[in-house]
Structures are given as structure tokens and as C-alpha cells.
Amino acid sequence: MRRLLPLLSPNSHGGGRSALTCRYRCGDACFHEVPNTSDNEYVGDVIAGALSRRSVMRTAAAVTVAATAGTAVALQGGQQAVAAEPRAAGRTTGRTGGARGLRFAAVAPNRDDKVTVPDGYAQNVVIRWGEPILRGAPAFDADRQTAKAQAGQFGYNNDFLSLLPLRGEYGRQVLVANHEYTDENLMFKGYDPENPTREQVEIAWAAHGLSVVVVQEEHRSGRLTPVTRHPLNRRLTATSEFELTGPAAGSDLLRTSADPAGRTVLGTLNNCAGGTTPWGTTLHGEENFNQYFANGSSATDKRYGIGSGATERKWERFDKRFDVRQEPNESHRFGWVVELDPYDPESTPRKRTALGRFKHEAAQPRLTADGRPVVYMGDDERFDYFYKFVSSKRMMKGSSRRAREHNLTLLDEGTLYVAKLTGDSPQDIDGTGKLPNDGEFDGSGVWIPLATGDVSHVPGMTADEVYVFTRLAGDKVGATKMDRPEDVEPSPRTGRVYVALTNNSNRGKPGQPGADEANPRNLNKHGQILELAEHWDDPASDGFAWRLFLVAGDPDDPATYFAGYPKDAVSPISCPDNVAFDPYGNLWISTDGNQLGSHDGLFAVATQGERRGELKQFLTVPAGAETCGPIIQERRVVVAVQHPGEIDGASVEKPASVWPDGPGRIVRPAVVAVYRKDGRNIGV
């Protein structure tokens, strides 16, 4: 019997991340008290007499039967295993057969300080942190950084990516990127975290936000290169102007001394994943915004995790809007979904209040049969909730000015919902991952309305309060506590919705919720992916069926599950984060915080047919890095390599990685394109 893969890598902190990542990315969220202290039920405790599995699936689009077997090996709380060399990726290593789109030799788990891709594939760095994209911006110089230069250069720590067509310019597309956060230790020589300079802070402000840059494809290879100084290229930063729109715009809760109207915000922060709309705009989720605000209190925080003291970056020393004591409403102006029109460089991006305020990991739309957009959203926090927004307006087809103006109002009117899940077999869940007696982890769910326009559906809360304090609204209506719902992606082929639940090592600890049918393991280190089918395949439905599609981890662990596919023929996967679909209906999964001793990577899994559950690793990223923002096109895969070298003790002077430019050069987050050497389509 093979030994299970190690649970933790050598530099782990709150999962597979380093302490440095935890500090700068999310403000050490996992080491603070869980914000959700409500007594809401969680899946295993909700109505034991739920609909039977058969009746549930009769009322929803049928989902392929899932089954897992065996009893999980109990995890030892608080113990950290010494990492050993990761084993190869089961029988898939070296094989090029598989589902259409997955016909490549799986990459074995590894700790190589590079982007490792399958045999027969090539790659290029598309664009790095600091490369100039606007007219007048200088070339990057690590020793002579300025805020003015950074405001015209590609930002730091790229996350969500979108590629949009550019009509009339052959071989060109528009790349949109989020820049989630900065790590000043890896940006500035001699950085003193207790005493940052104004120039360093202003550079960090300019390195946050969004980038729009036109890219040129090489026809024969799939290689991408930036078109610098293109008229559509754009940088939006922590000091750019954004407009608040929708039902809460102008609310007293959003007014500040600098903006008494409550409609204009400077900046966007901690943009994580996002989405691309059918009408040609991009959506950007503001996630761990709380870490940027100092001197919070129970009266001003409202369950969002704002600390009571100074912040890690000390921005409050240089701008009072980051001090909650001086500007108690400024933090309310972050935590929204931002909509950007990449085709109009003069437009003001909009923060859509109708979609609610929480730690948005992503926002991905699909259309109802009559053309109304429905946006699915996860709140990336332990024991927080899963949401959707259903617009009351129909999308107008075409690219006329009238159509574009109309479509830019679609996300301002509609109903915001939160999910409540019911497990079929709560009496069978014991926290080990053992399969329920009915043969699968599954159940039903309902969408609970929170607000429609200026009408609140939550007793005791106004509509403005629902939108600004959406977590509190979810508490009041009894939403289901989830294990960090991150990226969400509806399948363009089947309409089923896939939710990445990254992990939750707090589940089952004393005083914390225990395992339930959607989250079947206590001390959940590896996460899972939930598959949801709306009733009658109607995105506007008020009910759904769900089941677990993947239960991540070492395939040799009985507690793992790969949609029924043989586990000796899949790659090990841990901590699913971002998800995307390829042209063949396969789900691609990037990971964040791998607990199995290997670097993070990108994986692809078949969702339909006899190979449903076949999962293969496509690439790994360098030391300390996370895989983000996957885009899967016919001829290329594009990923954001975020925070390379972000390992405890690392600095500019003592780098932990030499990627992407080799020894003696500063480590730089970057976007990478991968393509076949023979120019053919990916995975066929």
C-alpha cells in the first residue's frame, strides 16, 4: 500500500501558503476569529427529512451519478507532516489518451522553480509586473521605481484574466487583468514594514487595481506579446475614480467627507477573480478589502474582519480614508463587484451595489432563456455564503451604441439571493468523509431572496443595509455556512454550476461547525468542488439540486473522490481555487495552497461522458507561486503566475525564486501563455 502524500509543504501557514502570503494577501484571515458567529444551520443539520435523492433529481437537470467508497483516514489536528517528495500523478503520467481536450501527458507533481508544462508544449511570458503599457511609461527598473511610472506599467500580482476579441485588428485580443495585492517585501530593497515611505505606499497604490492591454498572437504558435501604448491600454489603480451604481448608491452608509454624495470612490482593492459578460464587459471581485483599513471596532466592522489596530501596510498614515476612526464609511465602499468596459478607455468603471458587498472571489454570469443575466458569486471566508443575482432586464443583442448603453445597466436592477443547502443524509455524516448510505454526497437547495431594488426581504434590515452588510442579511435568513466558496463557473454546455470550495481547516474544531454533506470532512485541508443544477435548468429558479463532483486530495486517500472515475488514473489535487471551461466542456481548475507537497498548478477534468472525473495536471508554477486566472482557448492556455517567491524569509535581497528572468533579477509576477509546439489545438 502506497504511503499517502504529505499534508503540508515545508513553508506552510494556514494551509499550503507561506506566512508572507497570508500577511499581504488576506491580512492573516485564517489566524483571526471566524467572522461568522451566527447560529445558522449548516448542511448536515438542515431538515433531516429532505427530499430523497431521486425526487431531487427529478426536479432538476439530471446530474451524472456520483459515488465514492471507503472510510477516510482521520486527520491529526494541529500536526504538520514533514514533506516528502511528491509521487507521480498516478497512471496518467506519460499518457496522452483521454477525453477530448485532455489528451496530453499529465505533469507530475514537483517543486521545480519554473512553469512546467506537458511534453510537446511550449510557453512564453506574455507580460510581467512593471512592463510599460501606456504612452510615456518608462521601462521597469527595480532600483528606480516611482508611483508615476507604476501607474503606466502592468500592475503587481496578476489574478483574474480575460481575453476579449478585438474586431478589425487581425490576431489581436484585449487582455484584462486584476492586480490583487502587493508584497512590499518582494518589491523594495531594504523595505521596513514598520516604517514604509510615502513613495513606497504610493507605488503600492499604483500597483493595485486593473490593467487593460492589447496582445498580439503569433499565428503559427499561439505565443502572445503585448502591444505597448495601444489606445485601448489602460491602468486603473487604488486612486482612480470609480462610480457607485445601483440601489445603494448615494446611501448614507456610503457617504464620506470627501464624497458627501456617496457615489464616487477612489480606487479598487484586492481584486481577486472575476468574470466576462455576454455583452463584452469584465467583472472584478473586491475580496479581502478589510485588511487595508485600520482602527476598526465592533460598531464599524459589521462582520467583515477589520482589525482594531494598525494595518500591515500602514496606509492610514498617508491617507485618512484608510482610518476607520476618521472615515467610518470608507470601508463600505469596497467589497463590491466592479464592472469595466475594456473597449472604452474613457469610461468610469462601476461598482454594482445590487450584487451585494462581501469578500467577492468571483462573479460569473449566464443568461436565462429570455436573456436576463444571472450572476453567481462566492464569499471567500470560512463558513460564509454562496449568492446569486437575477437581473430584471434583458440583454440587448448587438454592438450598437444603444445596445451597449442598455447592457451597462443590467446589473443595477434585480434580486439578490443567498443559498441554503439541505443534505439528503445528515445522519450518515461523521466527519471522516465516509460515503452516506444512499450512495453519494448530494441534496437540494433553495435561493432565499434578500433584496429587490429598494425593497428588503430581510426582516429588520433596510434595503441599503442588506446591500452594504450582505453577510448580516445572510445570517438573518439562515443561509448555509460553506467552506470558503471561491470561484464559480456555469458550464456553457450543460448549464450546471461548479463551485470551488477551497478548504476549511477549522471545520469540526471545538466551537466550530462540524462536517456536513456538502463539506464531509472535518479539518478539511484539501477542499472540494460542488456541482449545482438549477430546477428545470432555469438560472432564475428558486431551487436547485447539488452534489459533490470532486473531493480533493491524494487519490490514495479513501476520503477523496473524482466523480466515480478510477482513482489510480488521476492526478493528485489540493485546494481548488479558480475554475474555467474549455471549448469541449472540460472544467479547468487552478489551485492555491497545495497541501500535498507539490507546487500549485492547473488541472483539467472531464465533466461529461464515460470519462467524467478524469483529472489531469497540465502545469505547475514556480516556488511560492499560485496559479490564477486560467483562460482556456482552442490553441492556448493562459495563466497568471501570482506571488512567485513568496516564501517565509524571502526579500528582494534574499529571493526564494529566480523566476521568470533568472538569477540576479528581481522576482516578478507575470502572465504566461502555453501552446502546442506543433501549433495544433490544446489536448486533442
C-alpha positions, 0 to 999 in steps of 0.5 A: 500500500502506497504511503499517502502524500504529505499534508503540508509543504515545508513553508506552510501557514494556514494551509499550503501558503507561506506566512508572507502570503497570508500577511499581504494577501488576506491580512492573516484571515485564517489566524483571526476569529471566524467572522461568522458567529451566527447560529445558522444551520449548516448542511448536515443539520438542515431538515433531516427529512429532505427530499430523497435523492431521486425526487431531487433529481427529478426536479432538476437537470439530471446530474451524472451519478456520483459515488465514492467508497471507503472510510477516510483516514482521520486527520491529526489536528494541529500536526504538520507532516514533514514533506516528502517528495511528491509521487507521480500523478498516478497512471496518467503520467506519460499518457496522452489518451483521454477525453477530448481536450485532455489528451496530453501527458499529465505533469507530475507533481514537483517543486521545480522553480519554473512553469512546467508544462506537458511534453510537446508544449511550449510557453512564453511570458506574455507580460510581467509586473512593471512592463510599460503599457501606456504612452510615456511609461518608462521601462521597469527598473527595480532600483528606480521605481516611482508611483508615476511610472507604476501607474503606466506599467502592468500592475503587481500580482496578476489574478483574474484574466480575460481575453476579449476579441478585438474586431478589425485588428487581425490576431489581436485580443484585449487582455484584462487583468486584476492586480490583487495585492502587493508584497512590499517585501518582494518589491523594495530593497531594504523595505521596513514594514514598520516604517514604509515611505510615502513613495513606497505606499504610493507605488503600492497604490499604483500597483493595485487595481486593473490593467487593460492591454492589447496582445498580439498572437503569433499565428503559427504558435499561439505565443502572445506579446503585448502591444505597448501604448495601444489606445485601448491600454489602460491602468486603473489603480487604488486612486482612480475614480470609480462610480457607485451604481445601483440601489445603494448608491448615494446611501448614507452608509456610503457617504464620506467627507470627501464624497458627501454624495456617496457615489464616487470612490477612489480606487479598487482593492484586492481584486481577486477573480472575476468574470466576462459578460455576454455583452463584452464587459469584465467583472472584478471581485473586491475580496479581502478589502478589510485588511487595508483599513485600520482602527476598526471596532465592533460598531464599524466592522459589521462582520467583515474582519477589520482589525482594531489596530494598525494595518500591515501596510500602514496606509492610514498614515498617508491617507485618512480614508484608510482610518476607520476612526476618521472615515467610518464609511470608507470601508463600505465602499469596497467589497463590491463587484466592479464592472469595466468596459475594456473597449472604452478607455474613457469610461468610469468603471462601476461598482454594482451595489445590487450584487451585494458587498462581501469578500467577492472571489468571483462573479460569473454570469449566464443568461436565462432563456429570455436573456436576463443575466444571472450572476453567481458569486462566492464569499471567500471566508470560512463558513460564509455564503454562496449568492446569486443575482437575477437581473430584471432586464434583458440583454440587448443583442448587438454592438450598437451604441444603444445596445451597449448603453442598455447592457451597462445597466443590467446589473443595477436592477434585480434580486439578490439571493443567498443559498441554503443547502439541505443534505439528503443524509445528515445522519450518515455524516461523521466527519471522516468523509465516509460515503452516506448510505444512499450512495453519494454526497448530494441534496437540494437547495433553495435561493432565499431572496434578500433584496429587490431594488429598494425593497428588503426581504430581510426582516429588520434590515433596510434595503441599503443595509442588506446591500452594504452588510450582505453577510448580516442579511445572510445570517438573518435568513439562515443561509448555509455556512460553506467552506470558503466558496471561491470561484464559480463557473456555469458550464456553457454546455450543460448549464450546471454550476461548479463551485470551488470550495477551497478548504476549511481547516477549522471545520469540526474544531471545538466551537466550530461547525462540524462536517456536513454533506456538502463539506464531509470532512472535518479539518478539511485541508484539501477542499472540494468542488460542488456541482449545482443544477438549477430546477428545470435548468432555469438560472432564475429558479428558486431551487436547485439540486447539488452534489459533490463532483470532486473531493480533493486530495491524494487519490490514495486517500479513501476520503477523496473522490473524482466523480466515480472515475478510477482513482489510480488514473488521476492526478493528485489535487489540493485546494481548488481555487479558480475554475474555467471551461474549455471549448469541449466542456472540460472544467479547468481548475487552478489551485492555491495552497497545495497541501500535498507537497507539490507546487500549485498548478492547473488541472483539467477534468472531464465533466461529461461522458464515460470519462467524467472525473478524469483529472489531469495536471497540465502545469505547475508554477514556480516556488511560492507561486499560485496559479490564477486566472486560467483562460482556456482557448482552442490553441492556448492556455493562459495563466497568471503566475501570482506571488512567485517567491513568496516564501517565509524569509524571502526579500528582494535581497534574499529571493526564494525564486529566480523566476521568470528572468533568472538569477540576479533579477528581481522576482516578478509576477507575470502572465504566461501563455502555453501552446502546442509546439506543433501549433495544433489545438490544446489536448486533442 
